[in-house]
Amino acid sequence: MLPLELGGRLSRASWLLKRKSKFESAKLQSRTLACGEIRVKFGEALAQAMKLSFTDELVEANQQSFNLIAAKVMEGATPPLEQNMASSNSID
């Protein structure tokens, strides 16, 4: 069986089908790219959240250390110079 081509309709339909296929392919590539960009942004946000959490824990540990040294100074078990040194180290 041979397809009948009446007034160029078959070639026009074939052209439209190819064009639609290219359009769908481009649309899929665009969505894939957008999903990739979203995943990258999510990863960056997650990394920043983890970094902030780590920094908060570090600040808390430094504060506890300073409070411990301050309590030792108050009791007279540690010279005040050590408290001053701990204070200046936490600023750096």
HTML snippet that shows the backbone in 3Dmol.js (N, CA, C, O; Angstrom):
<script src="https://3Dmol.org/build/3Dmol-min.js"></script>
<div id="view" style="width:600px;height:400px;position:relative"></div>
<script>
const pdb = `
ATOM      1  N   MET A   1       0.838  -1.189   0.000  1.00  0.00           N
ATOM      2  CA  MET A   1       0.000   0.000   0.000  1.00  0.00           C
ATOM      3  C   MET A   1       0.875   1.242   0.000  1.00  0.00           C
ATOM      4  O   MET A   1       1.826   1.349   0.775  1.00  0.00           O
ATOM      5  N   LEU A   2       0.555   2.141  -0.845  1.00  0.00           N
ATOM      6  CA  LEU A   2       1.256   3.405  -0.929  1.00  0.00           C
ATOM      7  C   LEU A   2       0.354   4.504  -0.386  1.00  0.00           C
ATOM      8  O   LEU A   2      -0.837   4.557  -0.694  1.00  0.00           O
ATOM      9  N   PRO A   3       0.937   5.378   0.425  1.00  0.00           N
ATOM     10  CA  PRO A   3       0.093   6.464   0.935  1.00  0.00           C
ATOM     11  C   PRO A   3      -0.278   7.421  -0.183  1.00  0.00           C
ATOM     12  O   PRO A   3       0.518   7.713  -1.075  1.00  0.00           O
ATOM     13  N   LEU A   4      -1.491   7.890  -0.108  1.00  0.00           N
ATOM     14  CA  LEU A   4      -1.943   8.861  -1.096  1.00  0.00           C
ATOM     15  C   LEU A   4      -1.641  10.260  -0.575  1.00  0.00           C
ATOM     16  O   LEU A   4      -1.952  10.602   0.566  1.00  0.00           O
ATOM     17  N   GLU A   5      -1.053  11.021  -1.404  1.00  0.00           N
ATOM     18  CA  GLU A   5      -0.728  12.383  -1.028  1.00  0.00           C
ATOM     19  C   GLU A   5      -1.603  13.296  -1.855  1.00  0.00           C
ATOM     20  O   GLU A   5      -1.400  13.452  -3.060  1.00  0.00           O
ATOM     21  N   LEU A   6      -2.568  13.892  -1.206  1.00  0.00           N
ATOM     22  CA  LEU A   6      -3.510  14.746  -1.903  1.00  0.00           C
ATOM     23  C   LEU A   6      -3.192  16.208  -1.627  1.00  0.00           C
ATOM     24  O   LEU A   6      -3.445  16.708  -0.531  1.00  0.00           O
ATOM     25  N   GLY A   7      -2.668  16.854  -2.567  1.00  0.00           N
ATOM     26  CA  GLY A   7      -2.391  18.281  -2.450  1.00  0.00           C
ATOM     27  C   GLY A   7      -1.350  18.613  -1.394  1.00  0.00           C
ATOM     28  O   GLY A   7      -1.392  19.698  -0.814  1.00  0.00           O
ATOM     29  N   GLY A   8      -0.420  17.708  -1.130  1.00  0.00           N
ATOM     30  CA  GLY A   8       0.646  17.976  -0.178  1.00  0.00           C
ATOM     31  C   GLY A   8       0.223  17.839   1.269  1.00  0.00           C
ATOM     32  O   GLY A   8       0.961  18.252   2.164  1.00  0.00           O
ATOM     33  N   ARG A   9      -0.946  17.270   1.524  1.00  0.00           N
ATOM     34  CA  ARG A   9      -1.429  17.136   2.901  1.00  0.00           C
ATOM     35  C   ARG A   9      -0.555  16.198   3.729  1.00  0.00           C
ATOM     36  O   ARG A   9      -0.299  16.459   4.904  1.00  0.00           O
ATOM     37  N   LEU A  10      -0.105  15.120   3.124  1.00  0.00           N
ATOM     38  CA  LEU A  10       0.699  14.153   3.869  1.00  0.00           C
ATOM     39  C   LEU A  10       2.035  14.774   4.288  1.00  0.00           C
ATOM     40  O   LEU A  10       2.467  14.607   5.428  1.00  0.00           O
ATOM     41  N   SER A  11       2.675  15.477   3.383  1.00  0.00           N
ATOM     42  CA  SER A  11       3.945  16.093   3.745  1.00  0.00           C
ATOM     43  C   SER A  11       3.739  17.189   4.798  1.00  0.00           C
ATOM     44  O   SER A  11       4.586  17.387   5.669  1.00  0.00           O
ATOM     45  N   ARG A  12       2.624  17.887   4.712  1.00  0.00           N
ATOM     46  CA  ARG A  12       2.295  18.921   5.707  1.00  0.00           C
ATOM     47  C   ARG A  12       2.060  18.268   7.066  1.00  0.00           C
ATOM     48  O   ARG A  12       2.550  18.770   8.077  1.00  0.00           O
ATOM     49  N   ALA A  13       1.335  17.182   7.110  1.00  0.00           N
ATOM     50  CA  ALA A  13       1.068  16.473   8.354  1.00  0.00           C
ATOM     51  C   ALA A  13       2.374  15.930   8.939  1.00  0.00           C
ATOM     52  O   ALA A  13       2.595  15.986  10.149  1.00  0.00           O
ATOM     53  N   SER A  14       3.215  15.417   8.082  1.00  0.00           N
ATOM     54  CA  SER A  14       4.508  14.902   8.526  1.00  0.00           C
ATOM     55  C   SER A  14       5.354  16.031   9.110  1.00  0.00           C
ATOM     56  O   SER A  14       6.004  15.855  10.140  1.00  0.00           O
ATOM     57  N   TRP A  15       5.345  17.164   8.464  1.00  0.00           N
ATOM     58  CA  TRP A  15       6.102  18.325   8.928  1.00  0.00           C
ATOM     59  C   TRP A  15       5.572  18.800  10.285  1.00  0.00           C
ATOM     60  O   TRP A  15       6.346  19.105  11.192  1.00  0.00           O
ATOM     61  N   LEU A  16       4.229  18.858  10.411  1.00  0.00           N
ATOM     62  CA  LEU A  16       3.634  19.273  11.680  1.00  0.00           C
ATOM     63  C   LEU A  16       3.979  18.295  12.805  1.00  0.00           C
ATOM     64  O   LEU A  16       4.250  18.710  13.932  1.00  0.00           O
ATOM     65  N   LEU A  17       3.969  17.008  12.498  1.00  0.00           N
ATOM     66  CA  LEU A  17       4.307  16.000  13.492  1.00  0.00           C
ATOM     67  C   LEU A  17       5.756  16.145  13.957  1.00  0.00           C
ATOM     68  O   LEU A  17       6.044  16.047  15.150  1.00  0.00           O
ATOM     69  N   LYS A  18       6.660  16.379  13.012  1.00  0.00           N
ATOM     70  CA  LYS A  18       8.064  16.571  13.372  1.00  0.00           C
ATOM     71  C   LYS A  18       8.247  17.829  14.219  1.00  0.00           C
ATOM     72  O   LYS A  18       9.003  17.843  15.191  1.00  0.00           O
ATOM     73  N   ARG A  19       7.538  18.879  13.824  1.00  0.00           N
ATOM     74  CA  ARG A  19       7.633  20.143  14.557  1.00  0.00           C
ATOM     75  C   ARG A  19       7.109  19.975  15.987  1.00  0.00           C
ATOM     76  O   ARG A  19       7.715  20.466  16.939  1.00  0.00           O
ATOM     77  N   LYS A  20       5.983  19.279  16.124  1.00  0.00           N
ATOM     78  CA  LYS A  20       5.417  19.033  17.446  1.00  0.00           C
ATOM     79  C   LYS A  20       6.378  18.198  18.282  1.00  0.00           C
ATOM     80  O   LYS A  20       6.539  18.444  19.478  1.00  0.00           O
ATOM     81  N   SER A  21       7.009  17.223  17.666  1.00  0.00           N
ATOM     82  CA  SER A  21       7.960  16.366  18.363  1.00  0.00           C
ATOM     83  C   SER A  21       9.149  17.183  18.857  1.00  0.00           C
ATOM     84  O   SER A  21       9.597  16.991  19.987  1.00  0.00           O
ATOM     85  N   LYS A  22       9.665  18.088  18.033  1.00  0.00           N
ATOM     86  CA  LYS A  22      10.776  18.952  18.438  1.00  0.00           C
ATOM     87  C   LYS A  22      10.361  19.880  19.573  1.00  0.00           C
ATOM     88  O   LYS A  22      11.127  20.121  20.506  1.00  0.00           O
ATOM     89  N   PHE A  23       9.132  20.400  19.482  1.00  0.00           N
ATOM     90  CA  PHE A  23       8.623  21.275  20.522  1.00  0.00           C
ATOM     91  C   PHE A  23       8.517  20.526  21.841  1.00  0.00           C
ATOM     92  O   PHE A  23       8.948  21.035  22.875  1.00  0.00           O
ATOM     93  N   GLU A  24       7.954  19.333  21.821  1.00  0.00           N
ATOM     94  CA  GLU A  24       7.821  18.518  23.039  1.00  0.00           C
ATOM     95  C   GLU A  24       9.194  18.177  23.617  1.00  0.00           C
ATOM     96  O   GLU A  24       9.381  18.177  24.834  1.00  0.00           O
ATOM     97  N   SER A  25      10.150  17.887  22.735  1.00  0.00           N
ATOM     98  CA  SER A  25      11.500  17.573  23.181  1.00  0.00           C
ATOM     99  C   SER A  25      12.140  18.779  23.859  1.00  0.00           C
ATOM    100  O   SER A  25      12.783  18.647  24.900  1.00  0.00           O
ATOM    101  N   ALA A  26      11.959  19.944  23.267  1.00  0.00           N
ATOM    102  CA  ALA A  26      12.510  21.169  23.853  1.00  0.00           C
ATOM    103  C   ALA A  26      11.849  21.465  25.192  1.00  0.00           C
ATOM    104  O   ALA A  26      12.513  21.895  26.135  1.00  0.00           O
ATOM    105  N   LYS A  27      10.550  21.235  25.276  1.00  0.00           N
ATOM    106  CA  LYS A  27       9.819  21.468  26.513  1.00  0.00           C
ATOM    107  C   LYS A  27      10.309  20.511  27.615  1.00  0.00           C
ATOM    108  O   LYS A  27      10.464  20.908  28.770  1.00  0.00           O
ATOM    109  N   LEU A  28      10.545  19.272  27.245  1.00  0.00           N
ATOM    110  CA  LEU A  28      11.054  18.285  28.201  1.00  0.00           C
ATOM    111  C   LEU A  28      12.460  18.664  28.678  1.00  0.00           C
ATOM    112  O   LEU A  28      12.773  18.554  29.864  1.00  0.00           O
ATOM    113  N   GLN A  29      13.296  19.109  27.747  1.00  0.00           N
ATOM    114  CA  GLN A  29      14.646  19.533  28.127  1.00  0.00           C
ATOM    115  C   GLN A  29      14.595  20.731  29.065  1.00  0.00           C
ATOM    116  O   GLN A  29      15.378  20.818  30.011  1.00  0.00           O
ATOM    117  N   SER A  30      13.681  21.649  28.805  1.00  0.00           N
ATOM    118  CA  SER A  30      13.535  22.825  29.662  1.00  0.00           C
ATOM    119  C   SER A  30      13.106  22.411  31.063  1.00  0.00           C
ATOM    120  O   SER A  30      13.636  22.924  32.049  1.00  0.00           O
ATOM    121  N   ARG A  31      12.162  21.498  31.160  1.00  0.00           N
ATOM    122  CA  ARG A  31      11.708  21.015  32.471  1.00  0.00           C
ATOM    123  C   ARG A  31      12.833  20.289  33.198  1.00  0.00           C
ATOM    124  O   ARG A  31      13.012  20.462  34.403  1.00  0.00           O
ATOM    125  N   THR A  32      13.586  19.482  32.469  1.00  0.00           N
ATOM    126  CA  THR A  32      14.700  18.749  33.064  1.00  0.00           C
ATOM    127  C   THR A  32      15.736  19.726  33.605  1.00  0.00           C
ATOM    128  O   THR A  32      16.258  19.534  34.703  1.00  0.00           O
ATOM    129  N   LEU A  33      16.031  20.761  32.848  1.00  0.00           N
ATOM    130  CA  LEU A  33      16.979  21.781  33.277  1.00  0.00           C
ATOM    131  C   LEU A  33      16.466  22.508  34.518  1.00  0.00           C
ATOM    132  O   LEU A  33      17.220  22.750  35.460  1.00  0.00           O
ATOM    133  N   ALA A  34      15.186  22.851  34.510  1.00  0.00           N
ATOM    134  CA  ALA A  34      14.592  23.539  35.660  1.00  0.00           C
ATOM    135  C   ALA A  34      14.659  22.658  36.906  1.00  0.00           C
ATOM    136  O   ALA A  34      14.970  23.147  37.992  1.00  0.00           O
ATOM    137  N   CYS A  35      14.372  21.374  36.759  1.00  0.00           N
ATOM    138  CA  CYS A  35      14.446  20.453  37.905  1.00  0.00           C
ATOM    139  C   CYS A  35      15.882  20.370  38.423  1.00  0.00           C
ATOM    140  O   CYS A  35      16.106  20.334  39.633  1.00  0.00           O
ATOM    141  N   GLY A  36      16.832  20.342  37.528  1.00  0.00           N
ATOM    142  CA  GLY A  36      18.236  20.307  37.936  1.00  0.00           C
ATOM    143  C   GLY A  36      18.624  21.556  38.703  1.00  0.00           C
ATOM    144  O   GLY A  36      19.331  21.482  39.708  1.00  0.00           O
ATOM    145  N   GLU A  37      18.160  22.707  38.228  1.00  0.00           N
ATOM    146  CA  GLU A  37      18.457  23.967  38.914  1.00  0.00           C
ATOM    147  C   GLU A  37      17.818  24.001  40.298  1.00  0.00           C
ATOM    148  O   GLU A  37      18.413  24.508  41.250  1.00  0.00           O
ATOM    149  N   ILE A  38      16.612  23.463  40.406  1.00  0.00           N
ATOM    150  CA  ILE A  38      15.927  23.412  41.703  1.00  0.00           C
ATOM    151  C   ILE A  38      16.701  22.518  42.659  1.00  0.00           C
ATOM    152  O   ILE A  38      16.871  22.859  43.830  1.00  0.00           O
ATOM    153  N   ARG A  39      17.168  21.382  42.172  1.00  0.00           N
ATOM    154  CA  ARG A  39      17.937  20.480  43.024  1.00  0.00           C
ATOM    155  C   ARG A  39      19.241  21.127  43.490  1.00  0.00           C
ATOM    156  O   ARG A  39      19.652  20.948  44.636  1.00  0.00           O
ATOM    157  N   VAL A  40      19.883  21.873  42.607  1.00  0.00           N
ATOM    158  CA  VAL A  40      21.123  22.563  42.986  1.00  0.00           C
ATOM    159  C   VAL A  40      20.830  23.603  44.064  1.00  0.00           C
ATOM    160  O   VAL A  40      21.555  23.692  45.055  1.00  0.00           O
ATOM    161  N   LYS A  41      19.779  24.383  43.876  1.00  0.00           N
ATOM    162  CA  LYS A  41      19.415  25.413  44.869  1.00  0.00           C
ATOM    163  C   LYS A  41      19.044  24.770  46.203  1.00  0.00           C
ATOM    164  O   LYS A  41      19.403  25.287  47.261  1.00  0.00           O
ATOM    165  N   PHE A  42      18.327  23.643  46.159  1.00  0.00           N
ATOM    166  CA  PHE A  42      17.979  22.943  47.395  1.00  0.00           C
ATOM    167  C   PHE A  42      19.233  22.459  48.100  1.00  0.00           C
ATOM    168  O   PHE A  42      19.349  22.581  49.319  1.00  0.00           O
ATOM    169  N   GLY A  43      20.169  21.913  47.343  1.00  0.00           N
ATOM    170  CA  GLY A  43      21.429  21.447  47.924  1.00  0.00           C
ATOM    171  C   GLY A  43      22.210  22.581  48.555  1.00  0.00           C
ATOM    172  O   GLY A  43      22.779  22.421  49.635  1.00  0.00           O
ATOM    173  N   GLU A  44      22.243  23.726  47.891  1.00  0.00           N
ATOM    174  CA  GLU A  44      22.934  24.892  48.442  1.00  0.00           C
ATOM    175  C   GLU A  44      22.267  25.373  49.731  1.00  0.00           C
ATOM    176  O   GLU A  44      22.943  25.713  50.702  1.00  0.00           O
ATOM    177  N   ALA A  45      20.928  25.396  49.727  1.00  0.00           N
ATOM    178  CA  ALA A  45      20.200  25.827  50.923  1.00  0.00           C
ATOM    179  C   ALA A  45      20.425  24.846  52.074  1.00  0.00           C
ATOM    180  O   ALA A  45      20.596  25.255  53.222  1.00  0.00           O
ATOM    181  N   LEU A  46      20.423  23.566  51.761  1.00  0.00           N
ATOM    182  CA  LEU A  46      20.662  22.553  52.793  1.00  0.00           C
ATOM    183  C   LEU A  46      22.071  22.688  53.364  1.00  0.00           C
ATOM    184  O   LEU A  46      22.261  22.579  54.576  1.00  0.00           O
ATOM    185  N   ALA A  47      23.051  22.924  52.508  1.00  0.00           N
ATOM    186  CA  ALA A  47      24.430  23.103  52.977  1.00  0.00           C
ATOM    187  C   ALA A  47      24.539  24.326  53.885  1.00  0.00           C
ATOM    188  O   ALA A  47      25.226  24.279  54.905  1.00  0.00           O
ATOM    189  N   GLN A  48      23.868  25.415  53.525  1.00  0.00           N
ATOM    190  CA  GLN A  48      23.901  26.623  54.363  1.00  0.00           C
ATOM    191  C   GLN A  48      23.211  26.377  55.706  1.00  0.00           C
ATOM    192  O   GLN A  48      23.668  26.868  56.738  1.00  0.00           O
ATOM    193  N   ALA A  49      22.115  25.620  55.695  1.00  0.00           N
ATOM    194  CA  ALA A  49      21.419  25.306  56.945  1.00  0.00           C
ATOM    195  C   ALA A  49      22.308  24.461  57.852  1.00  0.00           C
ATOM    196  O   ALA A  49      22.352  24.682  59.062  1.00  0.00           O
ATOM    197  N   MET A  50      23.010  23.502  57.273  1.00  0.00           N
ATOM    198  CA  MET A  50      23.908  22.662  58.064  1.00  0.00           C
ATOM    199  C   MET A  50      25.073  23.488  58.615  1.00  0.00           C
ATOM    200  O   MET A  50      25.492  23.296  59.757  1.00  0.00           O
ATOM    201  N   LYS A  51      25.588  24.400  57.804  1.00  0.00           N
ATOM    202  CA  LYS A  51      26.683  25.271  58.241  1.00  0.00           C
ATOM    203  C   LYS A  51      26.222  26.162  59.397  1.00  0.00           C
ATOM    204  O   LYS A  51      26.957  26.363  60.363  1.00  0.00           O
ATOM    205  N   LEU A  52      25.012  26.689  59.292  1.00  0.00           N
ATOM    206  CA  LEU A  52      24.466  27.529  60.355  1.00  0.00           C
ATOM    207  C   LEU A  52      24.276  26.718  61.629  1.00  0.00           C
ATOM    208  O   LEU A  52      24.586  27.192  62.722  1.00  0.00           O
ATOM    209  N   SER A  53      23.775  25.516  61.493  1.00  0.00           N
ATOM    210  CA  SER A  53      23.595  24.644  62.656  1.00  0.00           C
ATOM    211  C   SER A  53      24.929  24.355  63.337  1.00  0.00           C
ATOM    212  O   SER A  53      25.031  24.402  64.563  1.00  0.00           O
ATOM    213  N   PHE A  54      25.946  24.056  62.540  1.00  0.00           N
ATOM    214  CA  PHE A  54      27.277  23.803  63.083  1.00  0.00           C
ATOM    215  C   PHE A  54      27.824  25.038  63.786  1.00  0.00           C
ATOM    216  O   PHE A  54      28.418  24.931  64.859  1.00  0.00           O
ATOM    217  N   THR A  55      27.629  26.195  63.197  1.00  0.00           N
ATOM    218  CA  THR A  55      28.102  27.448  63.798  1.00  0.00           C
ATOM    219  C   THR A  55      27.391  27.710  65.123  1.00  0.00           C
ATOM    220  O   THR A  55      28.016  28.128  66.098  1.00  0.00           O
ATOM    221  N   ASP A  56      26.079  27.461  65.154  1.00  0.00           N
ATOM    222  CA  ASP A  56      25.331  27.635  66.410  1.00  0.00           C
ATOM    223  C   ASP A  56      25.871  26.712  67.498  1.00  0.00           C
ATOM    224  O   ASP A  56      26.030  27.125  68.647  1.00  0.00           O
ATOM    225  N   GLU A  57      26.154  25.460  67.134  1.00  0.00           N
ATOM    226  CA  GLU A  57      26.702  24.516  68.107  1.00  0.00           C
ATOM    227  C   GLU A  57      28.078  24.966  68.597  1.00  0.00           C
ATOM    228  O   GLU A  57      28.397  24.822  69.778  1.00  0.00           O
ATOM    229  N   LEU A  58      28.886  25.505  67.698  1.00  0.00           N
ATOM    230  CA  LEU A  58      30.209  25.993  68.074  1.00  0.00           C
ATOM    231  C   LEU A  58      30.110  27.178  69.023  1.00  0.00           C
ATOM    232  O   LEU A  58      30.854  27.252  70.002  1.00  0.00           O
ATOM    233  N   VAL A  59      29.204  28.101  68.746  1.00  0.00           N
ATOM    234  CA  VAL A  59      29.005  29.255  69.628  1.00  0.00           C
ATOM    235  C   VAL A  59      28.547  28.780  71.006  1.00  0.00           C
ATOM    236  O   VAL A  59      29.016  29.282  72.028  1.00  0.00           O
ATOM    237  N   GLU A  60      27.634  27.815  71.030  1.00  0.00           N
ATOM    238  CA  GLU A  60      27.141  27.283  72.303  1.00  0.00           C
ATOM    239  C   GLU A  60      28.275  26.627  73.098  1.00  0.00           C
ATOM    240  O   GLU A  60      28.379  26.825  74.308  1.00  0.00           O
ATOM    241  N   ALA A  61      29.115  25.854  72.426  1.00  0.00           N
ATOM    242  CA  ALA A  61      30.242  25.200  73.098  1.00  0.00           C
ATOM    243  C   ALA A  61      31.219  26.237  73.646  1.00  0.00           C
ATOM    244  O   ALA A  61      31.716  26.089  74.763  1.00  0.00           O
ATOM    245  N   ASN A  62      31.495  27.274  72.878  1.00  0.00           N
ATOM    246  CA  ASN A  62      32.384  28.345  73.349  1.00  0.00           C
ATOM    247  C   ASN A  62      31.794  29.055  74.564  1.00  0.00           C
ATOM    248  O   ASN A  62      32.513  29.388  75.506  1.00  0.00           O
ATOM    249  N   GLN A  63      30.488  29.285  74.537  1.00  0.00           N
ATOM    250  CA  GLN A  63      29.825  29.960  75.659  1.00  0.00           C
ATOM    251  C   GLN A  63      29.896  29.092  76.912  1.00  0.00           C
ATOM    252  O   GLN A  63      30.156  29.595  78.005  1.00  0.00           O
ATOM    253  N   GLN A  64      29.667  27.799  76.756  1.00  0.00           N
ATOM    254  CA  GLN A  64      29.749  26.891  77.909  1.00  0.00           C
ATOM    255  C   GLN A  64      31.171  26.861  78.479  1.00  0.00           C
ATOM    256  O   GLN A  64      31.352  26.855  79.696  1.00  0.00           O
ATOM    257  N   SER A  65      32.157  26.842  77.617  1.00  0.00           N
ATOM    258  CA  SER A  65      33.551  26.841  78.057  1.00  0.00           C
ATOM    259  C   SER A  65      33.871  28.121  78.820  1.00  0.00           C
ATOM    260  O   SER A  65      34.507  28.085  79.873  1.00  0.00           O
ATOM    261  N   PHE A  66      33.429  29.237  78.285  1.00  0.00           N
ATOM    262  CA  PHE A  66      33.668  30.512  78.957  1.00  0.00           C
ATOM    263  C   PHE A  66      32.974  30.551  80.315  1.00  0.00           C
ATOM    264  O   PHE A  66      33.555  31.013  81.297  1.00  0.00           O
ATOM    265  N   ASN A  67      31.727  30.067  80.373  1.00  0.00           N
ATOM    266  CA  ASN A  67      30.990  30.044  81.642  1.00  0.00           C
ATOM    267  C   ASN A  67      31.692  29.161  82.672  1.00  0.00           C
ATOM    268  O   ASN A  67      31.726  29.491  83.857  1.00  0.00           O
ATOM    269  N   LEU A  68      32.244  28.053  82.224  1.00  0.00           N
ATOM    270  CA  LEU A  68      32.969  27.164  83.135  1.00  0.00           C
ATOM    271  C   LEU A  68      34.212  27.852  83.702  1.00  0.00           C
ATOM    272  O   LEU A  68      34.483  27.786  84.901  1.00  0.00           O
ATOM    273  N   ILE A  69      34.951  28.506  82.825  1.00  0.00           N
ATOM    274  CA  ILE A  69      36.151  29.223  83.275  1.00  0.00           C
ATOM    275  C   ILE A  69      35.764  30.354  84.219  1.00  0.00           C
ATOM    276  O   ILE A  69      36.440  30.584  85.222  1.00  0.00           O
ATOM    277  N   ALA A  70      34.676  31.064  83.905  1.00  0.00           N
ATOM    278  CA  ALA A  70      34.226  32.165  84.763  1.00  0.00           C
ATOM    279  C   ALA A  70      33.835  31.635  86.141  1.00  0.00           C
ATOM    280  O   ALA A  70      34.128  32.275  87.150  1.00  0.00           O
ATOM    281  N   ALA A  71      33.186  30.492  86.197  1.00  0.00           N
ATOM    282  CA  ALA A  71      32.819  29.898  87.489  1.00  0.00           C
ATOM    283  C   ALA A  71      34.063  29.507  88.278  1.00  0.00           C
ATOM    284  O   ALA A  71      34.109  29.688  89.495  1.00  0.00           O
ATOM    285  N   LYS A  72      35.074  28.970  87.589  1.00  0.00           N
ATOM    286  CA  LYS A  72      36.322  28.605  88.265  1.00  0.00           C
ATOM    287  C   LYS A  72      37.021  29.849  88.819  1.00  0.00           C
ATOM    288  O   LYS A  72      37.599  29.805  89.905  1.00  0.00           O
ATOM    289  N   VAL A  73      36.968  30.947  88.081  1.00  0.00           N
ATOM    290  CA  VAL A  73      37.579  32.200  88.541  1.00  0.00           C
ATOM    291  C   VAL A  73      36.835  32.704  89.769  1.00  0.00           C
ATOM    292  O   VAL A  73      37.455  33.162  90.729  1.00  0.00           O
ATOM    293  N   MET A  74      35.506  32.621  89.742  1.00  0.00           N
ATOM    294  CA  MET A  74      34.699  33.077  90.878  1.00  0.00           C
ATOM    295  C   MET A  74      35.030  32.278  92.143  1.00  0.00           C
ATOM    296  O   MET A  74      35.016  32.824  93.246  1.00  0.00           O
ATOM    297  N   GLU A  75      35.328  30.987  91.981  1.00  0.00           N
ATOM    298  CA  GLU A  75      35.665  30.135  93.123  1.00  0.00           C
ATOM    299  C   GLU A  75      37.120  30.302  93.549  1.00  0.00           C
ATOM    300  O   GLU A  75      37.512  29.844  94.622  1.00  0.00           O
ATOM    301  N   GLY A  76      37.909  30.949  92.718  1.00  0.00           N
ATOM    302  CA  GLY A  76      39.310  31.152  93.027  1.00  0.00           C
ATOM    303  C   GLY A  76      40.202  30.009  92.579  1.00  0.00           C
ATOM    304  O   GLY A  76      41.387  29.990  92.910  1.00  0.00           O
ATOM    305  N   ALA A  77      39.652  29.047  91.827  1.00  0.00           N
ATOM    306  CA  ALA A  77      40.435  27.896  91.369  1.00  0.00           C
ATOM    307  C   ALA A  77      41.259  28.226  90.132  1.00  0.00           C
ATOM    308  O   ALA A  77      42.202  27.505  89.804  1.00  0.00           O
ATOM    309  N   THR A  78      40.914  29.298  89.452  1.00  0.00           N
ATOM    310  CA  THR A  78      41.602  29.684  88.224  1.00  0.00           C
ATOM    311  C   THR A  78      41.909  31.175  88.288  1.00  0.00           C
ATOM    312  O   THR A  78      41.072  31.953  88.744  1.00  0.00           O
ATOM    313  N   PRO A  79      43.088  31.585  87.843  1.00  0.00           N
ATOM    314  CA  PRO A  79      43.401  33.025  87.853  1.00  0.00           C
ATOM    315  C   PRO A  79      42.553  33.782  86.819  1.00  0.00           C
ATOM    316  O   PRO A  79      42.207  33.228  85.776  1.00  0.00           O
ATOM    317  N   PRO A  80      42.222  35.035  87.106  1.00  0.00           N
ATOM    318  CA  PRO A  80      41.413  35.849  86.185  1.00  0.00           C
ATOM    319  C   PRO A  80      42.042  35.992  84.798  1.00  0.00           C
ATOM    320  O   PRO A  80      41.338  36.211  83.812  1.00  0.00           O
ATOM    321  N   LEU A  81      43.353  35.867  84.728  1.00  0.00           N
ATOM    322  CA  LEU A  81      44.023  35.987  83.437  1.00  0.00           C
ATOM    323  C   LEU A  81      43.508  34.924  82.458  1.00  0.00           C
ATOM    324  O   LEU A  81      43.359  35.188  81.265  1.00  0.00           O
ATOM    325  N   GLU A  82      43.243  33.732  82.973  1.00  0.00           N
ATOM    326  CA  GLU A  82      42.739  32.665  82.094  1.00  0.00           C
ATOM    327  C   GLU A  82      41.367  33.026  81.533  1.00  0.00           C
ATOM    328  O   GLU A  82      41.070  32.718  80.379  1.00  0.00           O
ATOM    329  N   GLN A  83      40.533  33.675  82.338  1.00  0.00           N
ATOM    330  CA  GLN A  83      39.216  34.120  81.856  1.00  0.00           C
ATOM    331  C   GLN A  83      39.388  35.182  80.774  1.00  0.00           C
ATOM    332  O   GLN A  83      38.678  35.176  79.769  1.00  0.00           O
ATOM    333  N   ASN A  84      40.334  36.091  80.986  1.00  0.00           N
ATOM    334  CA  ASN A  84      40.581  37.123  79.978  1.00  0.00           C
ATOM    335  C   ASN A  84      41.088  36.509  78.683  1.00  0.00           C
ATOM    336  O   ASN A  84      40.714  36.941  77.593  1.00  0.00           O
ATOM    337  N   MET A  85      41.943  35.494  78.810  1.00  0.00           N
ATOM    338  CA  MET A  85      42.468  34.840  77.608  1.00  0.00           C
ATOM    339  C   MET A  85      41.354  34.098  76.879  1.00  0.00           C
ATOM    340  O   MET A  85      41.297  34.121  75.650  1.00  0.00           O
ATOM    341  N   ALA A  86      40.472  33.445  77.621  1.00  0.00           N
ATOM    342  CA  ALA A  86      39.343  32.733  76.994  1.00  0.00           C
ATOM    343  C   ALA A  86      38.417  33.724  76.320  1.00  0.00           C
ATOM    344  O   ALA A  86      37.874  33.450  75.250  1.00  0.00           O
ATOM    345  N   SER A  87      38.240  34.863  76.940  1.00  0.00           N
ATOM    346  CA  SER A  87      37.382  35.901  76.377  1.00  0.00           C
ATOM    347  C   SER A  87      37.966  36.432  75.070  1.00  0.00           C
ATOM    348  O   SER A  87      37.244  36.608  74.088  1.00  0.00           O
ATOM    349  N   SER A  88      39.271  36.685  75.061  1.00  0.00           N
ATOM    350  CA  SER A  88      39.904  37.218  73.848  1.00  0.00           C
ATOM    351  C   SER A  88      39.959  36.163  72.760  1.00  0.00           C
ATOM    352  O   SER A  88      39.889  36.513  71.582  1.00  0.00           O
ATOM    353  N   ASN A  89      40.081  34.878  73.102  1.00  0.00           N
ATOM    354  CA  ASN A  89      40.096  33.809  72.090  1.00  0.00           C
ATOM    355  C   ASN A  89      38.740  33.610  71.461  1.00  0.00           C
ATOM    356  O   ASN A  89      38.659  33.249  70.287  1.00  0.00           O
ATOM    357  N   SER A  90      37.669  33.832  72.204  1.00  0.00           N
ATOM    358  CA  SER A  90      36.339  33.629  71.642  1.00  0.00           C
ATOM    359  C   SER A  90      35.971  34.748  70.679  1.00  0.00           C
ATOM    360  O   SER A  90      35.112  34.566  69.817  1.00  0.00           O
ATOM    361  N   ILE A  91      36.613  35.906  70.817  1.00  0.00           N
ATOM    362  CA  ILE A  91      36.357  37.022  69.908  1.00  0.00           C
ATOM    363  C   ILE A  91      36.996  36.769  68.553  1.00  0.00           C
ATOM    364  O   ILE A  91      36.428  37.147  67.527  1.00  0.00           O
ATOM    365  N   ASP A  92      38.163  36.140  68.525  1.00  0.00           N
ATOM    366  CA  ASP A  92      38.889  35.886  67.271  1.00  0.00           C
ATOM    367  C   ASP A  92      38.132  34.987  66.417  1.00  0.00           C
ATOM    368  O   ASP A  92      38.579  34.655  65.319  1.00  0.00           O
TER     369      ASP A  92
END
`;
const viewer = $3Dmol.createViewer("view");
viewer.addModel(pdb, "pdb");
viewer.setStyle({}, {cartoon: {color: "spectrum"}});
viewer.zoomTo();
viewer.render();
</script>
